[in-house]
């Protein structure tokens, strides 16, 4: 079996318990400089109502134990630095190391958000430059960099829509969301105080413009659309949709999750989008870090600018400042100026490419189409429309042997790859959603194709091997049902009678 | 371009394999008139050394080499190089959300440890894997209280961070929540009699922050009692986590929203940090955000996976407990490593140093004629001082001596125009404090007119 697996072979991985299980009284991993002012009895100063006696559960371990503990844990993770991460709609591209370096510079990482603007011109210039670049890339008119992630960008954008329509007399009631959309879209609409109306895609998986004409009533505030859609296909009638919405007094929101297919090639501002967000941890290469942090800047057309959350960047006599005094603003969506450290990395990424960002987009689309071509004879392609940066197959052919998209995904782990996105978008039963990004070489794409083709064969000839995968990891498939039924969400010390176990 | 791993001939080969003439054919699904006709006008491209140069120039335009006495929700604490060495391991830095548990055990176990640490710090039973920051964690805690109680009136102490309150107001506006602000007493603590009058059978939650924005510790036990007497929930925000090394945890609170920035995260001009929500076990199914849980595989080996996902947007969509997806995982990892390094004794010692330095700074400033302590309540590492003239005028002079002075409070509390918020931590040396105090003394000795020139 192993000679089929080109990219990986097994190696020893170290066992490691929880950090709390290594604790022993009196060990420590930090020494502080000696106190250079008179000591204070905190218990006496604060009094019984406020003073704390002990912090029982903090571990007591040395520095080397901390290093080994977390280094061992790290070796149990897959990562972009190890290889291709073909998660559809997640845009797991290379996270340039220089971005980490510049974000940590003294004078960048060390700055306090409340230091006076005359002592923060460097930070403000970073924000202003990034904002300018993002406006140029998207073709929009104004921006806020404050939202902490894509989902917060969505709620911010929807609040802008509510404020804008409200200022025209009626904020309206409903937001239309295609059935192919990411779950954050409907969840965000609800927090913005809107009802969600889910709309069906047409036979090609695209916006059904004819039925939209029926649906866009006086109650509809906006349509939230992801373009390219979660099928990885461009909405060809997007401009017509924007016109339809505008003619009925509604607005067009674009989820920019898939902007990696467009940067340098086409601009949402040119196809009628009123408001959109970007995910800087996708298109702009800031590291995912195991789930975050991200940043979700929101970009708008002129008519939405007065409502942008505070503070906004302003320039006066060549000096930059943050202005919080804007009467029509939707308010503040996060404390301070946003995930600044993430914004620094995104700017470093953008400056590294400059106008050449188009080449990254082209390579991303090239990789996705190369993989599509190489796999379309063995995996079912439910929608034949042209793929951009990602391709969505289904498990229809493998299902005949009892093998599901999740099984194929888990088997991919044995072949040295992270799984693709499974079971999403919801409009494709048993979806395999593959987004290679521009960061993959032809060699890595070929290895991926070889792995996927071999798994397709295995599904037919030895389905059990696929259904019980992965076989190479330190734990097998975990009992998620038990985890949810009786949740164990924290470590607890064993009662002292069992401590000897 | 150095990030792109393809040669021109490989690109050609791939186009041939696909069966298209050139790359533009792959974009033909975009209508012609929507395609860009000219290159974007962007600065760059920059090589690695040029990038570093660009950001070094920006750094030089900031406040390098200044002594700072700013806190107000963002604290400068010692950070070990060990934390950053761990954070920069590509396996943590460049991994995705741990949905595929078998190859994400490192991240998952670290989250489980983070959740445990957050519980230990706050005296709560369960904690999530992180929220964006303290302000959004507090806001989500209030929305959670609304779901749990079915009530819509929220009492918020005016001593809660003004920006946290502003975020809450933004979210509350469209959800029909009534926000009632409760003033503070001369101690700087929430006005308990006013709170007692305002709490009623419609109240979903009482929200306080401790230490509050003015640096004063809130009487959480009494606040929680008032809430519980009305069958409402007590929500406690904590922006300065290090205080928990010496301050009683808010164990009586029902929901705690903790900002973990103080644990290993640089000020970063406002982010990224990590919020966390901790609560009672019985409320876990109304909690927002990801959770890691312990389980096992078919061979009985211990492992961890994301759990209770039916609360979340990717399963529940418009009926989810929150729209949060991406969180602040790497920042939560920083907090985890930092707290493991500090340990039980290190956290206590750090907290004690903060208290001692703040008391020292306060006594040095109080020696200056005309300078008084602004509020009487117990403090941790921040306190309000009242100056004989506007804080902004004094600060403008301090900047000339490369000191960033107290945060002027008038912008948030018009009644505190001559008051400033002073923060000192274990990173502030005695010499810096003395230099700051003597500079303030000198500035106040001069007539205002001279200071204006």
Interface residues (C-beta under 8 A of the other chain):
Chain A: X18 X19 X20 X23 X26 X27 X28 X29 X30 X32 X33 X35 X36 X37 X38 X39 X40 X42 X45 X46 X47 X49 X50 X51 X52 X54 X55 X56 X57 X58 X59 X60 X61 X63 X66 X67 X69 X70 X71 X72 X73 X74 X75 X76 X77 X78 X79 X80 X81 X82 X85 X87 X90 X92 X94 X95 X96 X98 X100 X101 X102 X104 X105 X106 X107 X108 X109 X110 X111 X112 X113 X114 X115 X116 X118 X119 X120 X121 X122 X123 X125 X126 X129 X133 X136 X137 X148 X149 X150 X151 X152 X154 X155 X159 X162 X182 X183 X184 X186 X187 X188 X189 X190 X191 X192 X193 X196 X233 X234 X236 X238 X239 X264 X265 X266 X267 X270 X271 X279 X281 X287 X288 X289 X290 X291 X292 X293 X294 X309 X310 X330 X331 X332 X333 X334 X335 X336 X337 X338 X339 X340 X341 X342 X344 X348 X350 X351 X352 X353 X354 X355 X356 X357 X358 X359 X360 X362 X363 X365 X366 X367 X369 X370 X372 X373 X374 X385 X386 X388 X409 X410 X413 X418 X419 X424 X438 X439 X440 X441 X442 X444 X445 X470 X473 X474 X475 X476 X477 X478 X479 X480 X482 X483 X484 X487 X488 X489 X490 X491
Chain B: X1 X2 X3 X4 X5 X6 X10 X11 X13 X14 X15 X17 X18 X19 X20 X23 X26 X27 X28 X29 X30 X31 X34 X35 X36 X39 X40 X41 X42 X43 X44 X45 X46 X48 X51 X52 X54 X55 X56 X57 X58 X59 X60 X61 X62 X63 X64 X66 X68 X70 X72 X73 X74 X76 X78 X80 X82 X84 X85 X86 X88 X89 X90 X91 X92 X93 X94 X95 X96 X97 X98 X100 X101 X102 X103 X104 X105 X106 X107 X109 X110 X111 X112 X113 X115 X116 X117 X119 X120 X121 X125 X126 X127 X129 X130 X132 X133 X134 X135 X136 X143 X161 X163 X164 X166 X167 X169 X170 X171 X173 X174 X175 X217 X219 X221 X244 X245 X246 X247 X248 X249 X266 X267 X268 X269 X270 X271 X272 X274 X284 X290 X291 X292 X293 X294 X295 X296 X297 X298 X299 X301 X302 X303 X304 X305 X307 X308 X309 X310 X312 X313 X314 X315 X316 X317 X318 X319 X320 X322 X323 X324 X325 X326 X327 X328 X329 X330 X331 X333 X337 X339 X340 X341 X342 X343 X344 X345 X346 X347 X348 X349 X350 X351 X352 X353 X355 X356 X357 X359 X360 X378 X395 X399 X404 X407 X426 X429 X430 X433
